[in-house]
Amino acid sequence: MTVYDADGHDAAANHLLRGLAANPALPPELVDRLIPGADDDVAGRLAGRPDLSRAQVLALASRGEGTAVQLAYEGRLTAADVDPVAQPNAALALLDEGAGRPEWARLFAADPLVERRERLAGCRGLPLDVMETLAADPDVEVVAELARWTTPDMAARLARHPHAEVRRAVACNEATPPAVLAMLVTGEGLPPARRCLVCDREETPFTHDPQCPRRDCDLRAGASCDGSHESTVHETQHAALANPALPAEALVGFADHPSTMLRCRLAGHPSLPSRAASRLAVDPVPGVRADLAENPAIEDALLRTLAADRGDDVRRRLAHNPRVPLDVLAFLAGAAKIGPTLLPRIAAATAEEVKELAASHEPALRMLLAERRDLPAEIRDALAADRDAKVAKSLAPHPGLSDARLRAMVDRFGAQVAARAAANPDASPALLEELARREPPVSKALREIAQHRNATAASLLACLQDPRARRLAAGHPALPPAVVVELLADDDGEVVEAAAANPSLPPAVMAAQAR
């Protein structure tokens, strides 16, 4: 029975053609054959090919504007290739990339479609007269989009706009002058906003129902206005506190703000003053203290104070702080559930610190060190002999480990380490075959083998027995061509697509399928 997709196309054929379009070994003449009948998905994959000729690029661009937009953003189209009237979205994409023509910007600034004016407003480097036109646009969403990306001078002007939504957008703009951001968060020096999106549409006072049943309502969750535009003012402050250009002196007053959201934003600000940080360190909300703990701007004394915090997330986030002292990190490794990840402080450890970490009596700390992929050979090999499974599991993918050491790790810890050993870039074909034949099979190991550069045909055939590994193995160039051809008829569409994209697919089969 043929299965059709939502557009009425044969789903199996679509999977095959999508894969074929992405196949790096597809000859140019077959690319030419695919272009005329390509749907949006196939055209998108063809557009991503690095080997397209100039003629093929132009042919694809003419197939549909979605593909033309993709090609424009990838730098494959120039202004000479695009008609802004026939392909407005492609022209806007070129303007967004700084490759469009000034006259296009003037054309779109007067476009009757709000969506196009709004997209234009988000482009950088617009001519001054176009910015002036957009700043006076009757649709506030257009002006707000301009405010979000515009120049410092225009941002300073738009901070005084009577609509609160525009001011909110100015607060998001990292080009906004610091003094203007400070005015936006305090309200000092600016005339009060006269409107917001809520009072534009509803009679105030109004609070937007979180479960609003109206299908045409696009007010944000929590939107409200009692005449003071309070939800938009709150969002403006939230955006400004996330803006690294906000000056430190404007931050202090928010340490005791009743809004948890604002205190969380403040806690992560890169210019957080020490007196504000001290107040936030005793905040009753664990989430605020957790955001503070990860902030590299806080001082060592406060880092040590937060290490004693009872909040699990606080301690985990503190471990991710790039400035956390190693002795504090040693404590956190045993006290907090950090998990196997390369922490910034571990990645930055000096050669002497690496030696100290490798000799630690705390297995969790050795595990964190083992996540590095640039360890000296003697430390790498010493950790390979570690008696703790989590250390071995973290170390197993480290480049340079010999087959003998990887085998010893797998023999010692079995399935706990097998998948990570299979992920080692230097694992030999013979070792991968051994891991692929393990009984019972280790699914995660098979998935790693299926995409390993050293996998052999024998390993890949074993991977085909696992449903998830099968999807990866089907695209591996070491898979025998006859098997690749068989997989084109697989019941799993992802397998079909991977097989069709496999460069080992025989050219004659590619030619038969390209239609």
C-alpha positions as CSV (number, residue, x, y, z in Angstrom):
1,M,0.0,0.0,0.0
2,T,1.4,3.4,-1.0
3,V,1.6,5.9,1.8
4,Y,1.2,9.6,0.9
5,D,2.3,12.7,2.8
6,A,0.2,15.7,3.7
7,D,0.8,17.2,0.2
8,G,-0.4,14.0,-1.6
9,H,3.1,12.9,-2.6
10,D,4.4,9.3,-2.4
11,A,6.1,9.4,1.0
12,A,8.7,6.6,0.2
13,A,9.6,8.3,-3.1
14,N,10.0,11.6,-1.3
15,H,12.4,10.1,1.2
16,L,14.4,8.6,-1.7
17,L,14.6,11.8,-3.6
18,R,15.5,13.9,-0.5
19,G,18.4,11.6,0.1
20,L,19.5,11.5,-3.5
21,A,19.5,15.3,-3.6
22,A,21.9,15.4,-0.7
23,N,24.2,12.6,-2.0
24,P,27.7,14.1,-2.4
25,A,28.4,11.7,-5.2
26,L,25.4,12.6,-7.3
27,P,26.7,13.6,-10.8
28,P,25.9,17.1,-12.1
29,E,23.7,15.8,-14.9
30,L,21.5,14.0,-12.3
31,V,21.3,17.3,-10.3
32,D,20.0,18.9,-13.5
33,R,17.5,16.1,-13.8
34,L,16.2,16.5,-10.3
35,I,15.7,20.3,-10.3
36,P,12.6,20.7,-12.6
37,G,10.4,18.4,-10.6
38,A,11.8,19.1,-7.1
39,D,9.3,19.9,-4.4
40,D,10.3,22.3,-1.6
41,D,12.1,19.6,0.5
42,V,14.1,18.2,-2.4
43,A,14.9,21.7,-3.7
44,G,16.1,22.7,-0.2
45,R,18.5,19.8,-0.1
46,L,19.7,20.5,-3.6
47,A,20.2,24.1,-2.6
48,G,22.5,23.0,0.2
49,R,24.9,21.2,-2.1
50,P,28.4,22.9,-2.3
51,D,29.0,21.7,-5.9
52,L,26.2,23.6,-7.6
53,S,27.0,25.3,-10.8
54,R,25.9,28.9,-11.4
55,A,23.2,27.7,-13.8
56,Q,21.9,25.2,-11.2
57,V,21.7,27.9,-8.6
58,L,19.7,30.1,-10.8
59,A,17.4,27.2,-11.9
60,L,16.8,26.3,-8.2
61,A,16.1,29.9,-7.3
62,S,13.4,30.0,-10.0
63,R,11.7,26.9,-8.6
64,G,10.2,28.7,-5.5
65,E,10.9,31.6,-3.3
66,G,11.6,29.5,-0.3
67,T,14.6,28.0,-2.1
68,A,15.6,31.4,-3.4
69,V,15.6,32.8,0.2
70,Q,17.8,29.8,1.3
71,L,20.3,30.5,-1.6
72,A,20.3,34.2,-0.8
73,Y,21.2,33.6,2.9
74,E,23.9,31.2,1.9
75,G,25.5,33.8,-0.4
76,R,24.8,31.9,-3.6
77,L,22.6,34.7,-5.1
78,T,23.5,38.3,-5.8
79,A,21.4,41.4,-6.3
80,A,21.7,40.9,-10.1
81,D,19.9,37.6,-9.8
82,V,16.8,38.8,-7.9
83,D,13.8,40.7,-9.0
84,P,12.4,42.4,-5.9
85,V,8.9,42.5,-7.3
86,A,8.8,38.9,-8.4
87,Q,10.8,37.5,-5.5
88,P,10.3,40.0,-2.6
89,N,11.3,37.5,0.2
90,A,14.6,36.7,-1.6
91,A,15.3,40.4,-2.0
92,L,14.6,41.0,1.7
93,A,17.0,38.1,2.5
94,L,19.7,39.8,0.5
95,L,19.0,43.1,2.3
96,D,19.2,41.3,5.6
97,E,22.7,40.0,4.5
98,G,23.8,43.5,3.4
99,A,23.9,42.4,-0.2
100,G,20.7,44.1,-1.4
101,R,20.2,47.4,-3.2
102,P,19.3,50.7,-1.5
103,E,16.4,51.2,-3.9
104,W,14.9,47.9,-2.7
105,A,14.8,49.1,0.9
106,R,12.9,52.2,-0.3
107,L,10.5,50.0,-2.2
108,F,9.8,47.8,0.7
109,A,9.5,50.7,3.2
110,A,6.3,51.6,1.2
111,D,5.1,48.1,0.8
112,P,1.4,47.7,1.7
113,L,2.2,44.3,3.4
114,V,3.1,44.9,7.1
115,E,5.0,41.7,7.2
116,R,7.5,42.9,4.5
117,R,8.0,46.3,6.2
118,E,8.6,44.5,9.5
119,R,11.2,42.2,7.9
120,L,12.9,45.2,6.3
121,A,13.0,47.0,9.7
122,G,15.0,44.1,11.0
123,C,17.8,44.5,8.4
124,R,21.1,46.2,9.4
125,G,22.7,49.0,7.5
126,L,19.5,50.6,6.1
127,P,19.8,54.0,4.4
128,L,19.0,56.9,6.8
129,D,15.9,57.9,4.8
130,V,14.5,54.4,5.0
131,M,15.0,54.3,8.8
132,E,13.2,57.6,9.1
133,T,10.3,56.2,7.1
134,L,10.1,53.0,9.2
135,A,10.4,55.0,12.4
136,A,7.2,56.8,11.4
137,D,5.4,53.6,10.3
138,P,1.7,53.5,11.3
139,D,2.2,49.9,12.5
140,V,3.8,49.7,15.9
141,E,5.3,46.2,15.2
142,V,7.3,47.7,12.3
143,V,8.7,50.5,14.5
144,A,9.4,48.0,17.3
145,E,11.4,45.7,14.9
146,L,13.4,48.8,13.8
147,A,14.1,49.7,17.4
148,R,15.4,46.2,18.1
149,W,18.2,46.3,15.5
150,T,18.8,50.0,14.7
151,T,21.7,52.3,15.3
152,P,22.5,54.0,18.7
153,D,21.2,57.4,17.6
154,M,17.9,56.0,16.3
155,A,17.5,53.8,19.4
156,A,18.0,56.8,21.6
157,R,15.2,58.6,19.7
158,L,12.9,55.6,19.7
159,A,13.3,55.3,23.5
160,R,11.0,58.3,23.7
161,H,8.4,56.8,21.4
162,P,4.9,57.0,22.9
163,H,4.3,53.3,22.5
164,A,5.6,51.0,25.3
165,E,6.2,48.2,22.8
166,V,8.7,50.2,20.9
167,R,10.5,51.1,24.2
168,R,10.6,47.4,25.1
169,A,12.3,46.7,21.8
170,V,14.9,49.5,22.4
171,A,15.8,47.8,25.7
172,C,16.6,44.6,23.7
173,N,19.0,46.4,21.4
174,E,22.6,46.0,22.5
175,A,23.5,49.1,20.5
176,T,21.3,51.3,22.7
177,P,23.4,53.8,24.6
178,P,23.9,52.8,28.3
179,A,22.4,56.1,29.5
180,V,19.3,55.4,27.5
181,L,19.0,51.9,28.9
182,A,19.3,53.3,32.4
183,M,16.4,55.7,31.7
184,L,14.3,52.8,30.3
185,V,14.7,50.7,33.5
186,T,14.1,53.6,35.9
187,G,11.7,55.7,33.8
188,E,13.6,58.8,34.8
189,G,14.2,61.3,32.1
190,L,11.6,59.9,29.7
191,P,8.0,61.0,29.2
192,P,5.4,58.3,30.2
193,A,4.4,55.9,27.5
194,R,0.9,56.6,26.3
195,R,0.0,53.2,24.8
196,C,0.8,49.5,24.8
197,L,-0.4,46.5,22.9
198,V,-3.0,45.6,25.6
199,C,-4.7,49.0,25.7
200,D,-4.5,49.2,21.9
201,R,-6.9,46.3,21.8
202,E,-8.8,46.1,25.1
203,E,-10.6,48.3,27.5
204,T,-8.6,48.8,30.6
205,P,-8.1,47.6,33.2
206,F,-7.4,44.2,31.4
207,T,-5.5,41.1,32.3
208,H,-5.0,38.5,29.5
209,D,-6.3,35.1,30.4
210,P,-3.5,32.6,30.2
211,Q,-6.0,30.1,28.8
212,C,-7.5,32.6,26.4
213,P,-9.9,30.8,24.0
214,R,-9.8,33.4,21.3
215,R,-8.0,32.1,18.2
216,D,-7.3,35.6,16.8
217,C,-5.7,36.8,20.1
218,D,-1.9,37.3,19.9
219,L,-1.3,39.1,23.2
220,R,1.6,37.6,25.2
221,A,1.0,35.4,28.2
222,G,0.7,37.6,31.3
223,A,-0.1,40.8,29.4
224,S,-2.0,43.3,31.4
225,C,-2.7,47.0,31.6
226,D,-4.4,49.2,34.2
227,G,-3.4,52.4,32.3
228,S,0.2,52.2,33.4
229,H,1.1,49.5,30.8
230,E,2.5,47.5,33.7
231,S,3.3,44.2,31.9
232,T,5.1,45.9,29.0
233,V,7.1,48.1,31.5
234,H,8.1,44.9,33.4
235,E,9.1,43.3,30.1
236,T,11.2,46.4,29.2
237,Q,13.0,46.2,32.5
238,H,13.6,42.4,32.0
239,A,15.0,43.1,28.5
240,A,17.3,45.9,29.8
241,L,18.6,43.8,32.6
242,A,19.6,41.2,30.1
243,N,21.4,43.8,28.0
244,P,25.1,43.8,28.7
245,A,25.2,47.5,27.9
246,L,23.1,48.5,30.9
247,P,25.5,50.4,33.3
248,A,26.2,48.9,36.7
249,E,24.8,51.8,38.6
250,A,21.3,51.1,37.2
251,L,21.4,47.5,38.4
252,V,21.7,47.9,42.2
253,G,18.1,49.0,42.8
254,F,16.8,45.7,41.4
255,A,18.4,43.5,44.0
256,D,15.3,43.8,46.2
257,H,12.7,44.1,43.4
258,P,9.5,42.1,44.1
259,S,9.8,40.4,40.7
260,T,11.6,37.1,40.8
261,M,12.1,37.3,37.1
262,L,13.9,40.6,37.3
263,R,16.1,39.4,40.2
264,C,17.0,36.4,38.1
265,R,18.0,38.5,35.2
266,L,20.0,40.8,37.5
267,A,21.8,37.9,39.0
268,G,23.3,36.9,35.7
269,H,24.3,40.4,34.5
270,P,28.0,40.5,33.5
271,S,28.5,43.9,35.3
272,L,26.7,43.0,38.5
273,P,28.0,45.2,41.3
274,S,29.3,43.4,44.4
275,R,26.8,44.9,46.8
276,A,23.9,43.8,44.6
277,A,25.5,40.3,44.4
278,S,25.8,40.1,48.2
279,R,22.0,40.8,48.6
280,L,21.1,38.3,45.9
281,A,23.3,35.6,47.5
282,V,20.7,35.5,50.4
283,D,17.7,35.7,48.1
284,P,14.8,33.4,49.3
285,V,14.3,32.1,45.8
286,P,16.8,29.3,44.9
287,G,16.6,30.1,41.2
288,V,17.9,33.6,41.8
289,R,20.9,32.2,43.8
290,A,21.5,29.7,41.0
291,D,21.7,32.3,38.3
292,L,24.1,34.3,40.6
293,A,26.2,31.2,41.2
294,E,27.1,30.8,37.5
295,N,27.9,34.5,37.0
296,P,31.7,35.0,36.5
297,A,31.4,38.5,37.7
298,I,31.0,37.6,41.4
299,E,33.9,37.6,43.8
300,D,35.8,34.6,45.2
301,A,34.4,35.2,48.7
302,L,30.9,35.0,47.4
303,L,31.7,31.9,45.3
304,R,32.8,30.2,48.5
305,T,29.7,31.3,50.3
306,L,27.5,29.8,47.6
307,A,29.3,26.5,47.8
308,A,27.6,26.0,51.1
309,D,24.1,26.7,49.7
310,R,21.6,23.9,50.3
311,G,20.1,24.3,46.8
312,D,21.1,21.5,44.5
313,D,20.8,23.7,41.4
314,V,22.8,26.5,43.1
315,R,25.7,24.1,43.6
316,R,25.5,22.6,40.1
317,R,25.4,26.1,38.5
318,L,28.3,27.2,40.7
319,A,30.4,24.3,39.3
320,H,29.8,25.7,35.9
321,N,31.2,29.1,36.9
322,P,34.5,29.6,35.0
323,R,36.0,31.3,38.0
324,V,35.2,28.8,40.7
325,P,38.3,27.9,42.8
326,L,39.5,24.3,42.3
327,D,39.2,23.5,46.0
328,V,35.6,24.6,45.9
329,L,35.1,22.6,42.7
330,A,36.6,19.6,44.5
331,F,34.0,19.9,47.2
332,L,31.1,20.4,44.7
333,A,32.2,17.4,42.7
334,G,31.4,15.2,45.6
335,A,28.4,17.2,47.0
336,A,26.5,18.1,43.8
337,K,25.2,15.9,41.0
338,I,27.1,17.5,38.2
339,G,27.3,14.7,35.8
340,P,29.9,14.0,33.0
341,T,30.5,17.3,31.3
342,L,33.5,19.5,30.6
343,L,33.3,22.3,33.0
344,P,34.8,25.7,32.1
345,R,37.2,25.7,35.1
346,I,38.4,22.2,34.2
347,A,38.9,23.2,30.6
348,A,41.0,26.1,31.7
349,A,43.1,24.2,34.3
350,T,46.9,24.6,34.0
351,A,49.3,21.7,33.5
352,E,50.1,21.7,37.2
353,E,46.4,21.8,38.1
354,V,45.7,18.9,35.8
355,K,48.2,16.8,37.7
356,E,46.6,17.7,41.0
357,L,43.1,16.8,39.6
358,A,44.3,13.5,38.2
359,A,45.7,12.6,41.7
360,S,42.5,13.6,43.5
361,H,40.9,11.0,45.9
362,E,37.5,12.1,44.7
363,P,36.3,10.0,41.7
364,A,33.8,12.6,40.6
365,L,36.6,15.1,40.2
366,R,38.7,12.7,38.2
367,M,35.7,12.1,36.0
368,L,35.3,15.8,35.3
369,L,39.0,16.0,34.3
370,A,38.5,12.9,32.1
371,E,36.1,14.9,30.0
372,R,39.0,16.9,28.6
373,R,40.3,15.8,25.2
374,D,43.7,17.3,25.4
375,L,45.3,15.5,28.4
376,P,49.0,14.7,28.4
377,A,49.6,11.0,27.4
378,E,50.8,10.0,30.8
379,I,47.7,11.4,32.6
380,R,45.4,10.1,29.9
381,D,46.8,6.5,30.3
382,A,46.8,6.7,34.1
383,L,43.1,7.6,34.0
384,A,42.4,4.8,31.6
385,A,43.4,2.4,34.4
386,D,41.1,4.1,36.9
387,R,39.0,1.6,38.9
388,D,35.9,3.9,38.8
389,A,33.5,3.3,36.0
390,K,32.4,6.9,35.6
391,V,36.1,8.0,35.2
392,A,36.6,5.4,32.5
393,K,33.3,6.2,30.8
394,S,34.3,9.9,30.5
395,L,37.8,9.1,29.3
396,A,37.0,6.5,26.7
397,P,36.5,8.8,23.8
398,H,39.8,10.6,24.4
399,P,42.0,10.6,21.3
400,G,45.2,8.6,21.4
401,L,44.0,5.7,23.6
402,S,45.3,2.4,22.2
403,D,43.1,-0.5,21.4
404,A,44.6,-2.4,24.3
405,R,43.6,0.2,26.8
406,L,40.1,0.6,25.3
407,R,39.7,-3.2,25.4
408,A,40.8,-3.3,29.0
409,M,38.3,-0.6,29.9
410,V,35.5,-2.5,28.2
411,D,36.6,-5.8,29.8
412,R,36.6,-4.1,33.2
413,F,33.3,-2.2,33.0
414,G,31.4,-3.9,30.1
415,A,28.3,-2.1,28.7
416,Q,28.9,0.9,30.9
417,V,31.9,1.9,28.8
418,A,31.3,0.1,25.5
419,A,29.5,2.9,23.7
420,R,32.0,5.6,24.8
421,A,34.9,3.3,23.6
422,A,33.1,2.9,20.3
423,A,33.0,6.7,20.0
424,N,36.8,7.0,20.3
425,P,38.0,8.5,17.0
426,D,41.1,6.3,17.1
427,A,39.2,3.0,17.7
428,S,40.5,0.5,15.1
429,P,38.3,-1.4,12.6
430,A,39.1,-4.6,14.5
431,L,38.0,-3.2,17.9
432,L,34.8,-1.8,16.4
433,E,34.0,-5.2,15.0
434,E,34.5,-6.7,18.4
435,L,32.2,-4.2,20.0
436,A,29.6,-4.7,17.3
437,R,29.5,-8.5,18.0
438,R,29.1,-8.1,21.7
439,E,26.3,-10.2,23.3
440,P,23.9,-9.0,24.3
441,P,24.2,-6.1,21.9
442,V,24.8,-2.6,23.3
443,S,22.5,-0.3,21.3
444,K,24.3,2.9,22.1
445,A,27.6,1.3,21.0
446,L,26.0,0.2,17.7
447,R,24.9,3.8,17.1
448,E,28.4,5.1,17.6
449,I,29.9,2.4,15.4
450,A,27.3,3.1,12.7
451,Q,28.7,6.6,12.2
452,H,32.4,5.9,13.0
453,R,34.9,6.7,10.2
454,N,36.8,3.4,10.9
455,A,33.7,1.1,10.8
456,T,34.0,-1.8,8.4
457,A,31.3,-3.6,6.4
458,A,31.1,-6.3,9.0
459,S,30.6,-3.8,11.8
460,L,27.9,-2.0,9.8
461,L,26.0,-5.1,8.9
462,A,25.8,-5.8,12.6
463,C,24.5,-2.3,13.2
464,L,21.7,-2.8,10.7
465,Q,20.1,-5.2,13.2
466,D,19.4,-2.3,15.6
467,P,16.5,0.0,14.4
468,R,18.2,3.3,15.5
469,A,21.7,2.3,14.4
470,R,20.2,1.1,11.1
471,R,19.3,4.7,10.2
472,L,22.9,5.8,10.7
473,A,24.6,2.7,9.1
474,A,22.5,3.1,6.0
475,G,24.4,6.2,5.1
476,H,27.9,5.0,5.9
477,P,30.1,4.8,2.8
478,A,31.7,1.5,3.9
479,L,28.4,-0.3,3.6
480,P,28.5,-2.7,0.6
481,P,26.8,-1.1,-2.4
482,A,24.4,-4.1,-2.8
483,V,23.2,-3.6,0.7
484,V,22.8,0.1,0.2
485,V,20.6,-0.6,-2.8
486,E,18.5,-3.1,-0.8
487,L,17.9,-0.4,1.8
488,L,16.2,1.8,-0.7
489,A,13.2,-0.4,-0.3
490,D,13.3,-0.4,3.6
491,D,10.1,0.2,5.5
492,D,11.7,3.0,7.5
493,G,11.7,6.3,5.5
494,E,14.8,7.5,7.4
495,V,16.7,4.5,6.4
496,V,15.7,5.0,2.8
497,E,16.8,8.6,2.9
498,A,20.1,7.7,4.4
499,A,20.8,5.0,1.9
500,A,19.9,7.3,-1.0
501,A,22.3,9.9,0.3
502,N,25.1,7.2,0.6
503,P,28.0,8.0,-1.8
504,S,28.5,4.3,-2.3
505,L,25.1,4.0,-4.0
506,P,26.0,2.8,-7.6
507,P,25.7,5.6,-10.2
508,A,23.4,3.4,-12.4
509,V,21.0,3.2,-9.5
510,M,21.2,6.9,-8.9
511,A,20.4,7.5,-12.5
512,A,17.4,5.1,-12.4
513,Q,16.0,6.8,-9.3
514,A,16.6,10.5,-10.4
515,R,13.4,11.4,-12.1
